[in-house]
Every structure is written in structure tokens, then in C-alpha cells.
Amino acid sequence: MKNKSTNLILIISVILLVLFSFTFVYLLNIIKNKNNHISAVSITLGRKMAEKQNITALEKKMTELVSIQKQISNYFVDTSNIDKFVEYLENVGSVNGSEVSVNSVDPIKNDKTKILVSLSINGSFSEVVKSIAIIENSPYGITINSLYLNKETVQQSVTTSTPIDTKVTANTKVNPKTIETPVVKKSLWGANISFSVLNL
């Protein structure tokens, strides 16, 4: 009887060992499958995040390219909108107090990528020089071909009225007397500029 009970315990132990072994292997396979699935999901998630970062970087680069394209297009004069460029040149003078007159805007015969502009600037020396500097440093692709500075001296006489008697009483009338001051010489500067500018 002892032998039977030992055999029974042994058989039950072997059955339980096999059952636990199968359960262990089954659970181990489930864990491996879950681990593989999680690895695949994390790899896919990493790829998606990298794609999102790349798309964000590309969008940022695209906005930078749009601003660079605008800067580059501002570098050229659009021949269909030449009026804007002429208006820009004339506004340069009005901002500085000088007078800018565009004399001509002509295409260059042998070069279709440039136009030739001739203009004159009148005002005080500082106004003329400031206008020239602004035009030279404008956002357009300008190459100055020639620049001539001229100085004109204009004579002016100033007329003023002053009273003869500086004491004024209730019964006295003030009689103004016209006094002409000596001739004042005023310098006016002028510049004639010829330059080429890149066009579209």
C-alpha cells in the first residue's frame, strides 16, 4: 500500500510537473509575443516621431525658403511693375528732403537681365549724399555706372521789416521800415547718377 501511494504521488507529481512546464512555456511564449509586439510598436512609434520631426523641420525650412525667396525677388526689379521701382527711387528723396527725378529707365541692349536707370538728385550736400547712399544700399541689385556731383551757388537777398521807433506809446504809431540785408549765398548740390539694376 505504501508502494501504491508512493506511485500515485509520483504520477501526480509528474503530471503536475508537465502541466506546470506547459503552462510556463505557454506563458513564456505569450510574454515573448507581447515583448515582440511592444518592440514593433515602439519602433513604429519612433519612426512616426522621426517623420513628424522631419516634417516639422521641413515646414520650418519651407517658411525660411519662402522668406528667402521674397528677399531674392526683392533684389530684382519686375519690369512689369517698373512704376513701383521708380516710385521707390522718388520716395528716397522725399524721405531725405532732397528731390529725386528719374530721367530714364531703359533696357540694356546686349543684356536682358539688367535695365539702365538715370536719375538726378537736388538738395543740400547732406541730403544728396544720404539719398545716394540709400539708393546704393537699397535691396535691389544696383551697380552704379557713373556719378557726378555739382554745386550751384544761388544768391538771395532777404527783406525784413523793422519799426523805426522801438518805444511804443498810446499816442505813437509804429512805422515799419523795410531793410534789405546783404546778399546771402546758398549752396545747392545736384547729382546725376546712372546705374544698372537686375530685373526679372
Secondary structure, 3 states (H helix, E strand, C coil): CHHHHHHHHHHHHHHHHHHHHHHHHHHHHHHHHHHHHHHHHHHHHHHHHHHHHHHHHHHHHHHHHHHHHHHHHHHCECHHHHHHHHHHHHHHHHHHCCEEEEEEEEECCCCCCEEEEEEEEEECHHHHHHHHHHHHCCCCCEEEEEEEEEEEEEEEEEEEEEECCCCCCCCCCCCEEEEEEEEEEEEEEEEEEEEEEEEC
